[in-house]
Amino acid sequence: MPAKRHKHRRPTGVQRLTRSIAVAGTGAVALGLPLFGAAGAHAAAPQHNVQGVPAAAKKAASETYTVKKGDSLSKIADKKKVAGGWKKLYKINRDVVGDNPRLIKPGTKLELGKKAAAKPAEAKAAPRTEAPKATVADAAAAGGWTAPADAALGTAYRTAGSMWSSGYHTGVDFALPTGTPLKSVAAGTVVSAGNGGAYGNQVVIQHQDGMYSQYAHLSQLSVSAGQTVTVGQQIGLSGATGNVTGPHLHFEIRTSPEYGSDVDPVGYLRSHGVSLG
């Protein structure tokens, strides 16, 4: 009897095992398909996002700006919200701009790089802290650039000679008699007005683009430090104070208010649409 029971149960166990395997196999397949599909859909999303971010960044990085008359790197950086300001803008475009970040020519195309993150609080504060610049911008928008005097040019910029401590002429001279009215070449703020040693009585003005104009050997001053001036406003009268051989205006354009930071004043004014005779 035990042998018969053993014989009888054996095929039954095999049959049950076979059925279990079939059911389990069917269940695994049924479960595996939706799991595989979900995993596939989930994996596709990160690939799409990862590829999308560089594409957007590349598009933003390729944005350019064409320089217009009256523009400066600082003005463009503020307007286009360039991260890192005008220094970053200059670094990106140094090959195009050249060695002097203050001289940019209309028509030049600049790469803007990435935009700065929006900061509403700082944006609201900017007009209050930079009120003088807003005044300068208004003047520049109205075509606010002019020659410092209505006179012919004398000694040119970078003329070599031992009479100058630098070994060369750091500005340009305008031949004119004592008492001739002198004008601010653009709107700005007077940073100094008084005795300048070898320069005699002088006026130094900072302009919107961060550059400075200097007017030396004046016989009389018409402005004082801290005063805001408009384009063409009289800042003094020509003279022969300081180290000179005769009355004239010595005119410089500088990157700072100090001696030794001079750039070509003729080229600078030309970039703003003013041709000196």
URLINGI-V90995 format. One record per residue. N is the residue number from 1. RES is the residue in one letter. OMEGA is omega in whole degrees, -180 to 180 (999 if undefined). NEAR is the number of other C-alpha atoms within 10 Angstrom. Layout:
n:N res:RES omega:OMEGA near:NEAR
n:N res:RES omega:OMEGA near:NEAR
//
This chain:
n:1 res:M omega:178 near:6
n:2 res:P omega:-179 near:7
n:3 res:A omega:-179 near:7
n:4 res:K omega:179 near:8
n:5 res:R omega:-180 near:9
n:6 res:H omega:179 near:10
n:7 res:K omega:-176 near:11
n:8 res:H omega:-176 near:11
n:9 res:R omega:-175 near:11
n:10 res:R omega:179 near:11
n:11 res:P omega:179 near:11
n:12 res:T omega:179 near:11
n:13 res:G omega:180 near:11
n:14 res:V omega:-180 near:11
n:15 res:Q omega:179 near:12
n:16 res:R omega:-180 near:12
n:17 res:L omega:179 near:12
n:18 res:T omega:178 near:12
n:19 res:R omega:179 near:12
n:20 res:S omega:180 near:12
n:21 res:I omega:-179 near:12
n:22 res:A omega:-180 near:12
n:23 res:V omega:179 near:12
n:24 res:A omega:179 near:12
n:25 res:G omega:179 near:12
n:26 res:T omega:179 near:12
n:27 res:G omega:-179 near:11
n:28 res:A omega:179 near:11
n:29 res:V omega:-179 near:12
n:30 res:A omega:180 near:11
n:31 res:L omega:-176 near:11
n:32 res:G omega:-176 near:12
n:33 res:L omega:178 near:11
n:34 res:P omega:179 near:11
n:35 res:L omega:180 near:12
n:36 res:F omega:179 near:11
n:37 res:G omega:180 near:11
n:38 res:A omega:-180 near:11
n:39 res:A omega:180 near:11
n:40 res:G omega:180 near:11
n:41 res:A omega:-179 near:11
n:42 res:H omega:-179 near:11
n:43 res:A omega:-177 near:11
n:44 res:A omega:-176 near:10
n:45 res:A omega:179 near:10
n:46 res:P omega:180 near:11
n:47 res:Q omega:180 near:10
n:48 res:H omega:-179 near:10
n:49 res:N omega:-178 near:10
n:50 res:V omega:180 near:10
n:51 res:Q omega:-176 near:10
n:52 res:G omega:-176 near:12
n:53 res:V omega:178 near:11
n:54 res:P omega:-179 near:11
n:55 res:A omega:179 near:11
n:56 res:A omega:-179 near:10
n:57 res:A omega:-180 near:12
n:58 res:K omega:179 near:13
n:59 res:K omega:180 near:12
n:60 res:A omega:-177 near:14
n:61 res:A omega:-176 near:14
n:62 res:S omega:-179 near:12
n:63 res:E omega:-179 near:13
n:64 res:T omega:178 near:14
n:65 res:Y omega:179 near:13
n:66 res:T omega:-177 near:13
n:67 res:V omega:178 near:17
n:68 res:K omega:179 near:15
n:69 res:K omega:180 near:15
n:70 res:G omega:179 near:22
n:71 res:D omega:171 near:21
n:72 res:S omega:-179 near:21
n:73 res:L omega:-179 near:23
n:74 res:S omega:180 near:20
n:75 res:K omega:180 near:18
n:76 res:I omega:-179 near:21
n:77 res:A omega:178 near:21
n:78 res:D omega:-177 near:15
n:79 res:K omega:-176 near:9
n:80 res:K omega:177 near:16
n:81 res:K omega:180 near:18
n:82 res:V omega:178 near:20
n:83 res:A omega:-178 near:17
n:84 res:G omega:175 near:15
n:85 res:G omega:-175 near:18
n:86 res:W omega:179 near:19
n:87 res:K omega:177 near:16
n:88 res:K omega:180 near:17
n:89 res:L omega:179 near:22
n:90 res:Y omega:180 near:24
n:91 res:K omega:-180 near:12
n:92 res:I omega:-172 near:15
n:93 res:N omega:-176 near:17
n:94 res:R omega:-179 near:15
n:95 res:D omega:-179 near:9
n:96 res:V omega:-176 near:14
n:97 res:V omega:-177 near:19
n:98 res:G omega:-175 near:12
n:99 res:D omega:-178 near:10
n:100 res:N omega:-179 near:11
n:101 res:P omega:-177 near:20
n:102 res:R omega:-177 near:19
n:103 res:L omega:176 near:22
n:104 res:I omega:-174 near:23
n:105 res:K omega:176 near:20
n:106 res:P omega:-179 near:16
n:107 res:G omega:179 near:11
n:108 res:T omega:178 near:13
n:109 res:K omega:-178 near:16
n:110 res:L omega:172 near:22
n:111 res:E omega:-175 near:16
n:112 res:L omega:-179 near:23
n:113 res:G omega:-178 near:22
n:114 res:K omega:178 near:20
n:115 res:K omega:177 near:16
n:116 res:A omega:178 near:14
n:117 res:A omega:-178 near:9
n:118 res:A omega:178 near:9
n:119 res:K omega:-175 near:8
n:120 res:P omega:-176 near:8
n:121 res:A omega:-179 near:8
n:122 res:E omega:-179 near:9
n:123 res:A omega:180 near:11
n:124 res:K omega:-177 near:10
n:125 res:A omega:-174 near:10
n:126 res:A omega:-179 near:11
n:127 res:P omega:-179 near:12
n:128 res:R omega:-177 near:10
n:129 res:T omega:-177 near:10
n:130 res:E omega:-179 near:10
n:131 res:A omega:179 near:11
n:132 res:P omega:-180 near:18
n:133 res:K omega:179 near:21
n:134 res:A omega:178 near:15
n:135 res:T omega:179 near:18
n:136 res:V omega:-179 near:23
n:137 res:A omega:179 near:22
n:138 res:D omega:-180 near:13
n:139 res:A omega:-180 near:19
n:140 res:A omega:-180 near:20
n:141 res:A omega:-180 near:13
n:142 res:A omega:-179 near:11
n:143 res:G omega:-171 near:15
n:144 res:G omega:172 near:19
n:145 res:W omega:-178 near:22
n:146 res:T omega:175 near:20
n:147 res:A omega:-178 near:20
n:148 res:P omega:-180 near:25
n:149 res:A omega:177 near:22
n:150 res:D omega:-177 near:16
n:151 res:A omega:180 near:17
n:152 res:A omega:178 near:11
n:153 res:L omega:176 near:16
n:154 res:G omega:-180 near:15
n:155 res:T omega:-176 near:13
n:156 res:A omega:177 near:17
n:157 res:Y omega:177 near:19
n:158 res:R omega:173 near:16
n:159 res:T omega:-177 near:13
n:160 res:A omega:178 near:13
n:161 res:G omega:-178 near:11
n:162 res:S omega:-179 near:9
n:163 res:M omega:178 near:10
n:164 res:W omega:-177 near:12
n:165 res:S omega:180 near:9
n:166 res:S omega:-178 near:13
n:167 res:G omega:178 near:12
n:168 res:Y omega:180 near:15
n:169 res:H omega:-174 near:21
n:170 res:T omega:179 near:26
n:171 res:G omega:174 near:23
n:172 res:V omega:179 near:21
n:173 res:D omega:173 near:21
n:174 res:F omega:-180 near:22
n:175 res:A omega:179 near:19
n:176 res:L omega:-178 near:20
n:177 res:P omega:178 near:16
n:178 res:T omega:178 near:18
n:179 res:G omega:179 near:16
n:180 res:T omega:179 near:20
n:181 res:P omega:179 near:19
n:182 res:L omega:-173 near:22
n:183 res:K omega:172 near:21
n:184 res:S omega:-176 near:27
n:185 res:V omega:177 near:24
n:186 res:A omega:177 near:28
n:187 res:A omega:-180 near:26
n:188 res:G omega:-179 near:30
n:189 res:T omega:179 near:23
n:190 res:V omega:179 near:23
n:191 res:V omega:174 near:16
n:192 res:S omega:178 near:19
n:193 res:A omega:-177 near:23
n:194 res:G omega:-177 near:18
n:195 res:N omega:-180 near:16
n:196 res:G omega:178 near:16
n:197 res:G omega:-180 near:12
n:198 res:A omega:179 near:13
n:199 res:Y omega:-178 near:20
n:200 res:G omega:177 near:20
n:201 res:N omega:-177 near:24
n:202 res:Q omega:175 near:28
n:203 res:V omega:177 near:28
n:204 res:V omega:-176 near:29
n:205 res:I omega:175 near:29
n:206 res:Q omega:-178 near:25
n:207 res:H omega:-173 near:21
n:208 res:Q omega:-176 near:23
n:209 res:D omega:179 near:21
n:210 res:G omega:179 near:18
n:211 res:M omega:-177 near:21
n:212 res:Y omega:173 near:23
n:213 res:S omega:-179 near:24
n:214 res:Q omega:-178 near:27
n:215 res:Y omega:-171 near:28
n:216 res:A omega:178 near:29
n:217 res:H omega:-177 near:29
n:218 res:L omega:176 near:31
n:219 res:S omega:-179 near:20
n:220 res:Q omega:178 near:19
n:221 res:L omega:180 near:17
n:222 res:S omega:-178 near:14
n:223 res:V omega:179 near:18
n:224 res:S omega:-178 near:16
n:225 res:A omega:180 near:14
n:226 res:G omega:-178 near:13
n:227 res:Q omega:175 near:14
n:228 res:T omega:-179 near:18
n:229 res:V omega:178 near:24
n:230 res:T omega:180 near:21
n:231 res:V omega:179 near:21
n:232 res:G omega:-180 near:18
n:233 res:Q omega:179 near:17
n:234 res:Q omega:-180 near:18
n:235 res:I omega:178 near:26
n:236 res:G omega:178 near:24
n:237 res:L omega:-179 near:23
n:238 res:S omega:-180 near:29
n:239 res:G omega:-178 near:24
n:240 res:A omega:179 near:22
n:241 res:T omega:-180 near:23
n:242 res:G omega:-177 near:18
n:243 res:N omega:-178 near:13
n:244 res:V omega:175 near:14
n:245 res:T omega:-180 near:8
n:246 res:G omega:-178 near:14
n:247 res:P omega:176 near:20
n:248 res:H omega:173 near:26
n:249 res:L omega:171 near:31
n:250 res:H omega:-174 near:26
n:251 res:F omega:178 near:23
n:252 res:E omega:166 near:24
n:253 res:I omega:-175 near:26
n:254 res:R omega:175 near:25
n:255 res:T omega:175 near:19
n:256 res:S omega:-180 near:15
n:257 res:P omega:-173 near:19
n:258 res:E omega:175 near:11
n:259 res:Y omega:177 near:12
n:260 res:G omega:180 near:11
n:261 res:S omega:-174 near:13
n:262 res:D omega:172 near:22
n:263 res:V omega:-178 near:20
n:264 res:D omega:-178 near:17
n:265 res:P omega:180 near:20
n:266 res:V omega:179 near:21
n:267 res:G omega:180 near:15
n:268 res:Y omega:180 near:19
n:269 res:L omega:178 near:19
n:270 res:R omega:179 near:16
n:271 res:S omega:177 near:17
n:272 res:H omega:174 near:22
n:273 res:G omega:-180 near:16
n:274 res:V omega:179 near:15
n:275 res:S omega:179 near:13
n:276 res:L omega:-177 near:18
n:277 res:G omega:999 near:11
//
